[in-house]
Amino acid sequence: MDNIIHPFQIPIYQSFIDENLFNSLRKILKDYINNNFNVFKTSWGCPTLSNIDALPEKKFYNTKVSNEILKHSKKYLDTWSISSSREIILKELWVNIAKPSHYQDDHHHGNILFSGTIYMNVNEKSGDFILQNPLMTESIIMEYPSILPQSYAIQPKNGMIILFPSWLIHKVTPNFSLHDRISISFNITSNPN
């Protein structure tokens, strides 16, 4: 009997942060950007601005923000059936500003557990978040099968949180809106207990 299986599905987490938290965080973020715009630089060879080299002070990502990220990260961790006794930790957090026409090239976050993004200022023209099918990396060995998608696109919405394995290659398409696309990105690590 023929049997075709698909053993390597990769779960991606997509939800929304608490609306009240989103509204208060948006105000804090606006003030933070206005008062610290000088720390935002281009990173990763793309025009998108980031404060990755000058991570924000603790008051920016207060306990409520940290707890919200960790709450969603715990839900995501559960989908992987990884031991729930692991302590998950918000390792770092930074802000991205993509002005009109700015984009983020293909990249990954290396040897971390999960990475994520919260969208703070987007509309339908702000650019899609694209996850590359990891099988594409093997296309130099074997022709990439046309029945498999090369990538998966998510159209960001305000308050949306996306979590994914840090090693998964991803990018953001150009911002074709007239407004800055603003997002908060972060990395999650864990300690086994």
C-alpha positions as CSV (number, residue, x, y, z in Angstrom):
1,M,0.0,0.0,0.0
2,D,1.3,3.5,-0.9
3,N,1.6,5.9,1.9
4,I,2.5,9.6,1.6
5,I,3.2,11.4,4.8
6,H,4.2,15.0,5.6
7,P,6.3,14.7,8.7
8,F,7.9,18.1,8.9
9,Q,5.2,20.6,9.5
10,I,6.3,23.7,11.4
11,P,3.8,25.4,13.6
12,I,3.7,29.2,13.5
13,Y,1.9,31.2,16.2
14,Q,-0.4,34.1,15.3
15,S,-2.7,35.9,17.7
16,F,-3.3,39.4,19.1
17,I,-2.0,41.0,22.3
18,D,-4.5,42.4,24.8
19,E,-6.2,45.5,23.4
20,N,-5.7,47.7,26.5
21,L,-2.1,46.8,26.6
22,F,-1.7,47.5,22.9
23,N,-3.2,51.0,23.3
24,S,-1.0,51.9,26.3
25,L,2.1,50.4,24.6
26,R,1.4,52.4,21.5
27,K,1.6,55.6,23.5
28,I,4.7,54.6,25.3
29,L,6.3,53.5,22.0
30,K,5.5,56.9,20.3
31,D,7.2,58.8,23.1
32,Y,10.1,56.4,23.1
33,I,10.7,56.8,19.4
34,N,10.3,60.6,19.5
35,N,12.8,60.9,22.5
36,N,15.3,58.3,21.2
37,F,15.2,58.5,17.4
38,N,19.0,59.0,17.3
39,V,19.5,55.4,18.5
40,F,17.7,54.0,15.4
41,K,20.1,52.8,12.7
42,T,20.0,50.6,9.7
43,S,20.9,47.0,10.5
44,W,21.3,43.8,8.6
45,G,22.1,45.7,5.3
46,C,18.5,46.8,4.9
47,P,16.9,50.3,5.1
48,T,14.6,49.4,8.0
49,L,15.7,51.3,11.1
50,S,16.2,49.4,14.4
51,N,17.4,50.1,17.9
52,I,18.9,46.5,18.2
53,D,22.4,48.0,19.0
54,A,20.9,50.3,21.7
55,L,18.3,48.0,23.3
56,P,15.5,50.0,25.1
57,E,15.6,50.6,28.8
58,K,13.6,48.4,31.0
59,K,10.7,50.9,31.4
60,F,9.9,50.5,27.8
61,Y,9.2,46.8,28.0
62,N,7.6,46.8,31.5
63,T,6.3,43.8,33.3
64,K,2.9,43.9,31.5
65,V,4.6,43.8,28.1
66,S,7.0,41.1,29.2
67,N,4.2,39.0,30.8
68,E,2.1,39.3,27.6
69,I,4.9,38.2,25.4
70,L,5.7,35.3,27.8
71,K,2.0,34.3,27.9
72,H,1.9,33.9,24.1
73,S,5.3,32.2,24.1
74,K,4.1,29.6,26.6
75,K,1.1,28.9,24.4
76,Y,3.4,28.5,21.4
77,L,5.8,26.3,23.4
78,D,2.9,24.0,24.2
79,T,2.2,23.4,20.5
80,W,5.7,22.0,20.2
81,S,5.0,19.5,23.0
82,I,8.2,20.6,24.6
83,S,8.4,20.0,28.4
84,S,6.1,22.6,30.0
85,S,8.5,22.7,33.0
86,R,10.9,24.8,31.0
87,E,11.2,28.4,32.1
88,I,10.9,30.7,29.1
89,I,12.8,34.0,29.2
90,L,12.4,37.2,27.2
91,K,16.1,37.5,26.1
92,E,15.9,40.7,24.2
93,L,13.5,43.1,22.6
94,W,13.9,45.9,20.0
95,V,11.9,48.3,17.8
96,N,11.8,48.4,14.0
97,I,10.8,51.4,11.9
98,A,10.2,50.8,8.2
99,K,9.6,54.1,6.5
100,P,7.7,54.0,3.1
101,S,9.6,51.7,0.6
102,H,11.7,50.2,3.4
103,Y,11.9,46.4,3.7
104,Q,13.7,43.7,5.7
105,D,15.7,41.1,3.8
106,D,15.8,37.4,4.4
107,H,17.4,36.5,7.8
108,H,17.0,34.3,10.8
109,H,17.8,34.9,14.5
110,G,20.3,32.0,15.0
111,N,20.4,29.7,18.0
112,I,17.6,31.0,20.1
113,L,14.4,29.1,20.9
114,F,11.7,31.4,19.4
115,S,11.6,34.8,17.8
116,G,8.5,37.0,17.4
117,T,7.1,40.3,16.4
118,I,4.3,42.5,17.6
119,Y,2.9,44.9,15.0
120,M,2.2,48.4,16.4
121,N,1.5,50.6,13.4
122,V,0.5,48.9,10.1
123,N,-2.2,48.9,7.5
124,E,-2.9,46.7,4.4
125,K,-0.1,48.4,2.4
126,S,2.6,48.2,5.1
127,G,4.1,44.9,3.7
128,D,3.7,41.3,4.5
129,F,5.7,39.1,6.9
130,I,7.1,36.2,4.8
131,L,8.3,32.9,6.2
132,Q,10.5,30.8,3.8
133,N,9.8,27.1,3.6
134,P,13.0,25.6,5.1
135,L,13.0,22.9,2.4
136,M,14.0,25.6,-0.1
137,T,17.5,25.6,1.4
138,E,18.0,22.1,-0.1
139,S,17.1,23.1,-3.6
140,I,20.8,23.0,-4.6
141,I,20.7,19.3,-4.0
142,M,17.3,18.4,-5.4
143,E,14.9,20.4,-7.6
144,Y,12.4,22.1,-5.4
145,P,9.0,20.4,-5.8
146,S,6.3,22.7,-7.3
147,I,3.6,21.1,-5.1
148,L,5.2,22.8,-2.0
149,P,4.8,26.5,-1.3
150,Q,8.1,28.4,-1.3
151,S,6.9,30.7,1.4
152,Y,4.0,31.7,3.6
153,A,2.8,35.3,3.8
154,I,1.1,36.9,6.8
155,Q,-0.5,40.3,6.4
156,P,0.2,42.1,9.6
157,K,-2.5,43.9,11.6
158,N,-2.2,46.2,14.6
159,G,-1.7,44.3,17.8
160,M,-0.9,41.0,16.0
161,I,1.8,38.9,17.6
162,I,3.7,36.3,15.5
163,L,6.0,33.6,17.0
164,F,8.2,31.2,15.0
165,P,11.3,29.1,15.4
166,S,14.3,31.5,15.4
167,W,16.2,29.4,12.8
168,L,13.3,29.9,10.3
169,I,14.3,32.3,7.5
170,H,11.9,35.3,7.2
171,K,11.6,38.8,5.8
172,V,9.2,41.7,5.4
173,T,8.2,43.0,2.0
174,P,8.4,46.7,1.2
175,N,6.2,49.2,3.0
176,F,4.0,50.7,0.3
177,S,1.9,52.7,2.7
178,L,2.5,56.4,3.4
179,H,3.1,55.7,7.1
180,D,6.0,54.2,9.0
181,R,5.5,50.5,9.7
182,I,6.4,50.0,13.4
183,S,6.9,46.7,15.1
184,I,8.5,45.3,18.2
185,S,10.7,42.2,17.7
186,F,12.0,39.9,20.4
187,N,13.8,36.7,21.1
188,I,12.7,34.0,23.5
189,T,15.1,31.5,25.2
190,S,14.5,28.9,27.8
191,N,16.1,27.1,30.7
192,P,15.2,23.5,31.3
193,N,14.1,22.8,34.9
